Amino acid sequence: MAEMHTAPAGAGAGQRLLTWVDNRFPLSKLYDEHMAKYYAPKNFNVWYVFGSLALLVLVMQILTGIFLTMHYKPDAAKAFGSVEYIMRDVPWGWLVRYMHSTGASAFFIVIYLHMFRGFLYGSYRKPRELVWLFGCGIFLCLMAEAFMGYLLPWGQMSYWGAQVIVNLFSAVPFIGPDLSLLIRGDYVVGDATLNRFFSFHVIAVPLVLLGLVAAHLIALHEVGSNNPDGVEIKDSKDAKGNPVDGIPFHPYYTVHDIYAVSVFLFIFSLVLFFAPEGGGYFLEFNNFIEANPLKTPLHIAPVWYFTPYYSMLRATTDLMVNVLAIILALGAVMAILRGGFRASAKIAIAVVAIVAVFLLKTFDAKFWGVVVMGGAVMILFFLPWLDRSPVKSIRYRPDWHKLVYAAFVVFFLALGYLGSQPPSTAGNYVSQIGTLVYFGFFLLMPWWSRLGTFKPVPNRVTFASH
Amino acid sequence: MSEQKIDGGKRTWIIASSCMGAVGAGFVAVPFVSSFEPSARARAAGAPVEADISALKPGEKLTVEWRGKPVWIVRRTPAQLAELPKLDKELADPLSKRNLELTPPYARNNDRSIKPEYLVVVGICTHLGCSPSDKFTPGPQPSLPNDWAGGFLCPCHGSTFDMAGRVFKDKPAPDNLEVPRHMYLSDTRILIGEDKSA
């Protein structure tokens, strides 16, 4: 049995109760480790509010989701009607539903900004690789949540969006058609699909998501937060062993984050009450028409947060596969002629390149489109090992690195825009260039992130009190 | 811990029981994964359907539902039929040889039909399963080439098909639209989902 502590003589009822609990559950210990004595760098800027905001939106999605589940019917014949019932007949149902649907878009805005913060300040670098990996897992879960949740209202976009994405799996060679049959549970998207997506959306994926969020926070609090300077605050400690440039998360950053929460809720409410459909980007207009398996809407596009990846999928035509094969072959030739590899390694490169080009030309462009789309998300997992720059933060990188990041952002946004538009020849060429830029940014990172003159990194964080 | 002697016999049993546990878990997973497959009810719902084409005028399209999918019956005009042989060079697979499962032997021709006048295809794009829209009017229009001769355009990813459901080159869709097994019960009635070979 653990050592029992006793409250000091004359302690109040509250302190005695806390002592009683602490002897049986590490309440004060957890509070100290994660709040009152979790030292975070004092130089956080506005980019550092999105983690807390993501947690807020997560709680909001779970809460509103619980209430929506009370009225929603996961049945192909009733689903569309039950959502309209929530919107019209359930008292305040429209508010709960719009909070949930707007919350989904808000979640992605917050998460994309949160991830971009990581890009800017190298928050994924050693020793925070696992924080980043858990985060990527959360991002994948969110995408699964968003995709399966979007089927539930059983509108035209729900139906045809699910049809397209589930059919992506049928492009996998050999097992594809059976795989997509297994996902749908029927030969077309139907009642069986709706029911299982409901099950995944309300219980299976949220459970995994919550586990990953806990792992993300535990890993973060183990290694400590990064900061805009990319300097380890644990390298300079005071006599008590606390980082000199760290301040306790509570009360300093809790207050800081509450301010951010107010600003966020202000903007969120504006959208929620005045433009809950987000101009057709948050809730697409075609989704107010009930699903019709015989008629695809004239223009179908995924919700905005999937459009960059959707563009890459559309960009992968036979032409694009040929371009990829040529790039691969040139890369292999360069590596063999110019790279400092041993003869055996050069032979291996040649063999791998020939096999890869052969596979590229053997399987359909459709399959490679799926690989490109999936690869665009999966490549994020490798970021900690792709970035070889000697400094973490963008502040101490060569100035032209900022242009590289800017180009990446511009092309990512362009891909996002094009993915929401009907297909066009010119748009497709831009998407193809954008896809090459996206993958080039990551795959060439081990090379370009080391180039240029880096600025000296200070020993301690730069901070000017206000 | 490191100074402790490893008991080889115990270690063997631990490994053996873990393996047994994994095998057991694998067996338990089978019914759960199998429950994802289409149910007996879904499998039974695939019966052939009959379509009456007596009211279909040249240039018109009729849609019937078969196995939850749209099946199109298009009565092609002589002008539309005359365009078909000219397109071979622009098509990915003009004679439907690439994926034989999608086209029954009696439709592996230029017009992909039993009777050239009537096209019977599943209206689901072979790319990712959207239903293409009718673009029967020839000539330039948005998302289509200027020398467009009439056909179908998939709104999702821009694949184009000619009036025989054949896919054009360098488009995301790999195959021509599927021709379901079908046969003429009379001059005006088509049975979809079954043919004379069955």
Contacts between the chains, C-beta under 8 A, distances in Angstrom:
chain1	res1	chain2	res2	distance
A	160	B	130	6.0
A	160	B	156	7.5
A	163	B	128	7.4
A	163	B	129	4.7
A	163	B	130	6.8
A	164	B	128	4.3
A	164	B	129	6.2
A	164	B	130	6.2
A	164	B	156	5.9
A	165	B	128	7.9
A	166	B	129	7.7
A	167	B	127	7.8
A	167	B	128	4.2
A	167	B	129	4.0
A	168	B	128	6.3
A	171	B	128	8.0
A	181	B	37	7.2
A	181	B	38	6.5
A	182	B	33	7.7
A	182	B	36	4.8
A	182	B	37	6.2
A	183	B	36	7.3
A	184	B	38	7.8
A	185	B	36	5.9
A	185	B	37	6.9
A	185	B	38	5.7
A	185	B	39	7.2
A	185	B	42	7.0
A	186	B	38	5.2
A	186	B	42	4.5
A	186	B	68	7.3
A	187	B	38	6.7
A	187	B	42	7.1
A	187	B	46	7.2
A	187	B	67	5.5
A	187	B	68	6.2
A	187	B	69	7.7
A	188	B	67	7.2
A	188	B	68	3.8
A	188	B	69	6.0
A	190	B	42	7.4
A	190	B	68	6.3
A	192	B	38	7.0
A	192	B	39	6.7
A	192	B	42	6.3
A	196	B	36	7.2
A	293	B	65	7.4
A	293	B	68	5.6
A	293	B	69	7.2
A	293	B	70	7.3
A	294	B	63	5.8
A	294	B	65	6.1
A	294	B	70	4.2
A	294	B	123	7.8
A	294	B	131	7.0
A	295	B	70	7.4
A	295	B	131	6.2
A	296	B	130	4.5
A	296	B	131	3.8
A	296	B	132	7.4
A	296	B	133	7.1
A	296	B	154	7.9
A	296	B	155	6.0
A	296	B	156	7.0
A	297	B	155	7.0
A	298	B	133	6.0
A	298	B	155	5.2
A	299	B	155	5.6
A	300	B	130	6.5
A	300	B	155	5.8
A	300	B	156	5.2
A	313	B	157	7.6
A	314	B	157	5.0
A	314	B	158	7.1
A	314	B	172	6.7
A	316	B	172	7.5
A	317	B	170	5.4
A	317	B	171	6.7
A	317	B	172	6.0
A	318	B	169	7.4
A	318	B	170	4.9
A	319	B	170	5.6
A	364	B	174	4.2
A	365	B	172	6.5
A	365	B	174	7.0
A	366	B	127	5.8
A	366	B	128	7.7
A	366	B	172	6.1
A	366	B	173	7.4
A	366	B	174	5.2
A	369	B	172	6.6
A	422	B	142	7.4
A	422	B	143	5.9
A	422	B	155	6.9
A	422	B	158	7.8
A	423	B	143	6.0
A	423	B	156	8.0
A	423	B	157	6.1
A	423	B	158	3.1
A	424	B	142	7.7
A	424	B	143	6.1
A	424	B	158	7.8
A	428	B	158	7.3
